[in-house]
Amino acid sequence: MTPIRCVVDTNVPVIANGRNDAASAACVAASARALQQIMARGHVFIDSGGTIVEEYRNNLEPYGQPRPGNVFLKWLLTHEWGGARVTRVALTTKAGDPEDFEELPPPPVGVRYDPSDRKFLAVAAAHDDHPPILQALDSKWWGWKEALARVGISVHFLCPDEIARKYVEKMNL
């Protein structure tokens, strides 16, 4: 079951929009369903500095075609300041690196945080609820799942079979 209180990685609404040729129709549908469930009765966690919303804006169109990811961004922009459906989590930027945060635990052995992923990880780590991160098809997260769990960050995969195959291919396992 998809968690409806979560951090949403940008690839979920992008894939829901059908903008990733690597995603199967089933993964596109799973991503769209997850966003619909969140909008219907869920809650999203974002950073108070706006970096997650900025990334969404760079990859989605809130006033464009009514594709699922675009609808999600419009919903988020409508609710982001009310507090009932969206929680803005305060993050402290590390000196000298605007893409790194004090709240982000050091990477576990075998994990190298991509700068673009740090904001999602930091939000999940910083909030008292430690909301899971929704992930669609970014295969490196599949390889990180156990290590991240050890530092209190959980990841929910919307397309587990597909991402597992992609991870095996990418890592030549």
N, C-alpha and C positions, 0 to 999 in steps of 0.2 A: 504494500500500500504506500502510495506517495505521501510523504509528509507535507502538510499544508502550512506549517509554521517553519520557514526555512530561509536560507540565503539562496538566491537564484544566480548561478553562473550565467554569464552572457550567452554561452553557446546554447542554452535551453531555448530562449525566445528566438534566437537566430535560426536554429534547426526547426522550431515550430513554424517559422515563416517559410520553410522549404528552401532556405538559402545555402544549403550545404549538400553538395552532390554526393558526398561520402555517406550520408545518412539514408537509411532505408525508409520506405514509406511507413513502416511500423514505428520507427524511431521518431519520425516527424509527428505521427499521430500521438505517441506517448508524451512527447514534449508539449504538444498542444493541449492534451487532456490535463496534464499537470498544471499548466498555467490557468486553464479554466477552473480547476478545483481551487487553486489559490485565490483567484479573483472572486469565486463564489462564496468561500467561507474560510479563507486562509489569512495568513499574516506573513509579511516579508520583512527581512532585516537588511538594512543598507547602512553604509557609513554616513556619518553626519557631515563629512567634508564634501560629499557629492561625487566622489570618484566612480562609484558604481553606476550612479545615474548618468554621469557623463559618458561612461563606456556604453551603456545602453543607447544613449542618444546618438553616439557615433556609429552604431550598428543597426539601429531600428528607426522607424519613422512613425512617431505617435499620431501624425495626421495624414499619413500615407494610406496605402491600400489596407483595408481592415483584415490583415493576416493576423494569426494568433499572437505572434510576438509583438507586433505593433499595437494590438489591442491591450496587451499586458503593460507595455510602456505607458500608454495613455492612462490606464487604470492606476498605475503606480504614481504618475505625476499628479493625478487627481487626489490620491490618498496620502502622499508622502509626508504631509505636514500635520495630519490629523491625529496621529498616534494610535488610532483604533485598529488600523489594518497594516500599518507600516511602522517599524521601530527604527529610529536613526541612532546608530551606535557610535559613540565618540571614539575616535582613534587618534593616537598621538604619533605624528610623523617623526621618524628618526632624523636627526641632524644629517644633512648631506645627501639624503636619499628620499625624495618625496613619494616613492613607491614602496617604502618599508615602514613598518609600524612597531612601536614599543610593545603592543599587545600581542603581536605575532610570536608564538613560541619558536625557539630555534628549530631549524629543520631537523627532523629525525634522521638517523643514519640512512643513507640511500635516497634521500629526498633533496632536491634542489628547487626551491620555490622560484617559479617564473615571476618576474616583477608584475606582470599583468594579473597573476593569480593571488598575489599577497593580500589585496583588499578583501577578497571573499574569505580567505582563511582567517584574517585578522578579525573580521566581524564575527565569524563563528566562534573564535577563541575568546573574544572580549566580552560577549554578552553572557550574563549569568546562566541563561538557558542552554547555551552552546548549541544553537540551532544547526541542523544538518545543512550541508550544501547540496543543492540539486545539481547534478551533472548529467549531461546528455552523451557526449561523444569525444571528450578530450581524453585520450587514452592514457596519458601519463598519470592521471588521477587513479586509474585502476591499479597501477603498480604501487601507488602511495597509500592505498586504503588502510592497510594494517598499521603502517608507521604513523599515519595521521591519527588513527584511533588511539594510539598509545599516548598522544599529546592532547587528547580530548576533542579532536575534530572528527566528526563523522560526515561521510559522503553518501548520498543516496543516488544510485545510478538508475536513470530512466530506461536505458537500453543496455542492460548488463551483458547479454550474450554478444551483442554487436561490439561493444567496447572491449570486451575480453578478447574477441578475435582480432580486433584492430591492434590491441596492445601486443599480442603474441606476434603478429606480423611486423609491427614496428620494432620490437625488441629482438627479432629473429630467434624466438624461443621455440 
